[in-house]
């Protein structure tokens, strides 16, 4: 099956304080997205689709994506120009579900969908590729990280906490905010909603793989979302919520692909030194 990598890179980077998609690491000056492209293409991705905003196109192509244009089938999708215009006063894109939906015309078969500013680890791509090759159109999958492997030492994060069934199918996914460690021994992690976690919970970091048919489900969900939120300055159409809704409607099943990979990300500027140290020790830079 031909596979595409969709890299969602239209975020505003408000907590980071700049265009974190272009943050570089080590002497090789690689951005987070460079690692995703290396790992996805090694697992068989042939097309790269970058979801960006029109105002960052020039710097994004100069610093991150332009070097791939002669080696791969590279496409650009501008989330801010796709579908429903933003209401007056709103600057944020419509969310990750809309970001993926905006790529519908660029997808032919199976695809990975990832955040451009997260490091997922090389070990998640091949199992996802194998799943796509073997799966039916009504099945998707996500990389299931352990919550303890996804925290930032420099501030709270938001995470989608997964509830699996006995076969590691996703029963539900719920977004929690303000997640941070409050105790090492025993390990305790608390969310802004007051939930306490032990750290081994399966967690979504927006690493998904789908067949093309899922775009129809996304489109229907986005239409419903807009009917209720077209004037909202903040509401977002989140990809995990769209999947969760489709599961509850028995339209799709989602398999959790367990991984012990450690997430790395640049949510905050202060994350940069630790991320660079991790990448160097892992032999990626």
Wavefront OBJ file of the C-alpha trace (Angstrom):
o trace
v 0.000 0.000 0.000
v 1.239 3.483 -0.851
v 1.585 5.565 2.279
v 1.627 9.284 3.009
v 2.979 11.205 5.977
v 0.760 14.095 7.061
v 2.713 16.452 9.303
v 0.549 18.947 11.165
v 2.616 22.128 11.399
v 0.056 24.936 11.542
v 0.126 25.419 15.335
v 0.751 28.836 16.828
v 3.466 27.855 19.349
v 2.154 30.276 21.976
v 3.763 28.507 24.961
v 7.038 28.076 23.070
v 7.119 31.733 22.101
v 7.873 31.313 18.405
v 7.829 28.965 15.431
v 8.765 25.773 17.235
v 8.359 23.778 13.998
v 11.650 25.378 12.926
v 13.584 24.794 16.163
v 16.916 23.088 15.345
v 19.053 20.614 17.290
v 22.723 19.663 17.250
v 25.450 20.244 14.708
v 23.285 18.673 12.018
v 20.685 21.374 12.688
v 17.728 19.024 12.418
v 14.182 20.040 13.290
v 11.764 17.634 14.979
v 10.071 17.071 11.656
v 13.306 15.824 10.099
v 13.261 12.795 12.405
v 9.634 12.044 11.546
v 10.430 12.191 7.835
v 13.475 9.938 8.227
v 11.480 7.359 10.174
v 8.294 7.507 8.096
v 10.087 7.178 4.761
v 12.153 4.286 6.146
v 8.811 2.606 6.917
v 7.556 3.154 3.372
v 5.995 6.626 3.193
v 6.357 7.987 -0.346
v 4.446 11.280 -0.124
v 4.948 14.101 2.391
v 2.068 16.466 3.093
v 2.845 19.485 5.241
v -0.129 21.234 6.831
v 0.949 24.813 7.482
v -0.393 28.348 7.671
v 0.101 30.624 4.692
v 1.979 33.167 6.822
v 4.758 30.691 7.702
v 5.214 29.122 4.263
v 8.392 30.993 3.349
v 10.315 30.309 6.564
v 8.988 26.758 6.840
v 10.165 25.842 3.352
v 13.514 27.578 3.808
v 14.323 26.050 7.186
v 12.455 22.729 7.327
v 10.778 21.260 4.262
v 12.384 22.664 1.127
v 15.268 20.207 1.170
v 12.856 17.319 0.562
v 11.162 18.735 -2.509
v 13.603 17.140 -4.970
v 13.656 13.746 -3.250
v 10.019 13.034 -2.398
v 6.508 13.801 -3.559
v 5.993 16.899 -1.397
v 2.648 18.690 -1.035
v 1.622 21.746 0.978
v -1.812 22.310 2.464
v -2.720 25.666 4.007
v -5.036 25.046 6.923
v -6.000 28.716 7.216
v -7.290 28.657 3.619
v -9.078 25.322 3.799
v -12.836 25.187 4.256
v -14.720 27.475 6.610
v -13.011 30.871 7.019
v -12.042 31.843 10.542
v -14.525 34.181 12.240
v -13.518 37.757 12.910
v -11.076 37.949 15.803
v -9.965 34.317 15.646
v -6.334 33.516 14.788
v -6.095 29.831 15.778
v -6.685 27.142 13.142
v -9.728 24.877 13.526
v -7.746 22.062 15.180
v -6.024 18.776 14.392
v -9.117 17.074 12.986
v -9.512 19.859 10.458
v -5.767 19.791 9.707
v -6.000 16.160 8.602
v -9.278 16.705 6.762
v -7.690 19.554 4.786
v -5.377 16.934 3.210
v -8.190 14.757 1.820
v -7.370 15.520 -1.816
v -3.722 14.535 -1.293
v -4.437 11.057 0.095
v -4.679 8.006 -2.144
v -4.493 5.052 0.286
v -3.081 4.848 3.824
v -1.473 7.614 5.834
v 0.295 8.508 9.052
v -0.785 11.704 10.824
v 1.690 13.290 13.253
v 2.458 16.560 14.982
v 5.412 18.279 13.306
v 6.895 19.422 16.611
v 6.927 16.072 18.446
v 9.585 13.361 18.451
v 7.899 9.960 18.367
v 10.847 7.584 18.049
v 11.786 5.373 15.114
v 10.131 2.308 16.641
v 6.536 3.432 16.081
v 6.505 3.791 12.310
v 7.071 0.240 11.076
v 4.332 -1.317 13.263
v 1.992 1.413 12.006
v 2.968 0.683 8.387
v 2.434 -3.051 8.920
v -0.977 -2.318 10.431
v -2.019 -0.270 7.402
v -0.949 -3.035 5.044
v -3.057 -5.595 6.911
v -6.059 -3.554 8.056
v -9.556 -3.079 6.676
v -10.910 0.381 5.741
v -12.912 0.610 8.996
v -9.838 0.173 11.174
v -7.252 2.703 12.322
v -4.487 2.685 14.903
v -2.571 4.946 17.226
v 0.763 4.650 18.972
v 0.080 4.033 22.665
v 2.742 5.720 24.774
v 3.023 5.277 28.517
v 2.007 8.515 30.203
v 5.210 8.564 32.284
v 7.225 8.703 29.048
v 5.429 11.794 27.755
v 5.920 14.436 30.448
v 7.790 17.742 30.316
v 10.074 18.808 33.146
v 9.313 22.446 32.409
v 5.568 22.711 32.712
v 2.213 21.036 32.372
v 1.058 19.311 29.189
v -2.221 18.125 27.693
v -2.636 14.458 26.844
v -5.289 12.129 25.462
v -5.637 9.274 27.959
v -6.780 6.034 26.353
v -9.052 3.351 27.753
v -8.311 0.005 26.024
v -10.417 -3.135 25.924
v -8.969 -6.602 26.518
v -7.739 -6.773 22.911
v -6.015 -3.372 23.011
v -8.727 -1.787 20.942
v -9.425 1.795 21.928
v -12.642 1.921 23.950
v -12.470 5.664 24.561
v -10.054 8.569 24.672
v -10.349 11.627 26.888
v -8.284 14.797 26.754
v -6.781 15.945 30.059
v -5.022 19.275 30.576
v -2.437 20.547 33.022
v -0.780 17.147 33.391
v 2.365 17.153 35.526
v 4.226 14.901 37.931
v 3.570 15.550 41.631
v 5.475 12.629 43.184
v 8.348 10.319 42.213
v 7.993 7.579 44.847
v 5.414 6.370 44.207
v 4.991 8.004 40.827
v 1.907 10.206 40.798
v 0.766 12.414 37.968
v -2.073 14.902 38.299
v -4.226 16.684 35.748
v -5.933 20.050 36.015
v -9.216 18.138 36.159
v -8.082 16.517 39.422
v -7.445 13.027 38.029
v -4.485 11.104 39.491
v -2.524 8.760 37.219
v 0.105 6.139 37.959
v 2.098 6.676 34.764
v 1.466 3.436 32.859
v -1.747 4.634 31.226
v -1.825 4.440 27.436
v -1.540 7.938 26.045
v -2.167 9.412 22.628
v 0.376 11.871 21.268
v -1.441 12.304 17.967
v 0.445 9.564 16.167
v -2.282 7.948 14.072
v -2.580 5.818 10.967
v -5.720 5.683 8.843
v -7.051 4.474 5.533
v -8.374 7.037 3.064
v -11.999 6.189 3.953
v -11.605 7.901 7.309
v -11.647 11.261 5.553
v -15.397 10.845 4.957
v -15.989 10.401 8.687
v -13.814 13.414 9.458
v -15.711 15.531 6.966
v -19.094 14.675 8.430
v -17.834 15.394 11.937
v -16.390 18.727 10.900
v -19.666 19.824 9.364
v -21.429 19.074 12.650
v -18.685 20.876 14.576
v -19.066 23.993 12.433
v -22.832 23.980 12.811
v -22.240 24.500 16.521
v -18.959 26.451 16.622
v -18.551 28.490 13.439
v -18.448 31.762 15.414
v -16.329 30.487 18.309
v -12.971 32.202 18.939
v -11.478 29.110 20.611
v -13.327 25.854 19.864
v -11.239 23.255 17.988
v -12.074 20.108 16.074
v -9.664 17.648 17.650
v -8.601 14.479 15.840
v -8.823 12.248 18.962
v -12.363 13.499 19.624
v -13.358 12.694 16.044
v -11.980 9.156 16.429
v -13.679 8.733 19.809
v -17.015 9.808 18.329
v -16.651 7.401 15.380
v -15.861 4.540 17.775
v -18.977 5.263 19.831
v -21.023 5.262 16.598
v -19.522 1.850 15.679
v -18.180 3.293 12.435
v -14.528 2.521 13.124
v -12.279 0.572 15.461
v -8.925 1.858 16.638
v -6.067 -0.418 17.656
v -3.575 0.727 20.276
v -0.030 -0.110 19.150
v 1.962 -0.176 22.427
v 5.364 1.478 22.459
v 8.028 2.104 25.064
v 9.461 4.984 23.048
v 9.970 8.203 24.979
v 8.288 11.283 23.621
v 10.311 14.437 23.222
v 8.845 17.817 22.440
v 9.460 21.522 22.625
v 6.340 22.729 24.369
v 8.490 25.333 26.145
v 11.788 27.034 25.244
v 13.259 25.488 28.377
v 12.701 22.032 26.856
v 15.369 22.607 24.201
v 18.540 21.563 26.138
v 16.980 18.347 27.484
v 15.634 17.398 24.065
v 19.007 17.995 22.443
v 20.703 15.860 25.115
v 18.209 13.048 24.534
v 18.649 13.153 20.758
v 22.419 13.125 21.065
v 22.406 10.177 23.502
v 20.010 8.340 21.178
v 22.370 8.801 18.232
v 19.931 10.944 16.231
v 22.180 14.006 16.052
l 1 2 3 4 5 6 7 8 9 10 11 12 13 14 15 16 17 18 19 20 21 22 23 24 25 26 27 28 29 30 31 32 33 34 35 36 37 38 39 40 41 42 43 44 45 46 47 48 49 50 51 52 53 54 55 56 57 58 59 60 61 62 63 64 65 66 67 68 69 70 71 72 73 74 75 76 77 78 79 80 81 82 83 84 85 86 87 88 89 90 91 92 93 94 95 96 97 98 99 100 101 102 103 104 105 106 107 108 109 110 111 112 113 114 115 116 117 118 119 120 121 122 123 124 125 126 127 128 129 130 131 132 133 134 135 136 137 138 139 140 141 142 143 144 145 146 147 148 149 150 151 152 153 154 155 156 157 158 159 160 161 162 163 164 165 166 167 168 169 170 171 172 173 174 175 176 177 178 179 180 181 182 183 184 185 186 187 188 189 190 191 192 193 194 195 196 197 198 199 200 201 202 203 204 205 206 207 208 209 210 211 212 213 214 215 216 217 218 219 220 221 222 223 224 225 226 227 228 229 230 231 232 233 234 235 236 237 238 239 240 241 242 243 244 245 246 247 248 249 250 251 252 253 254 255 256 257 258 259 260 261 262 263 264 265 266 267 268 269 270 271 272 273 274 275 276 277 278 279 280 281 282 283 284 285
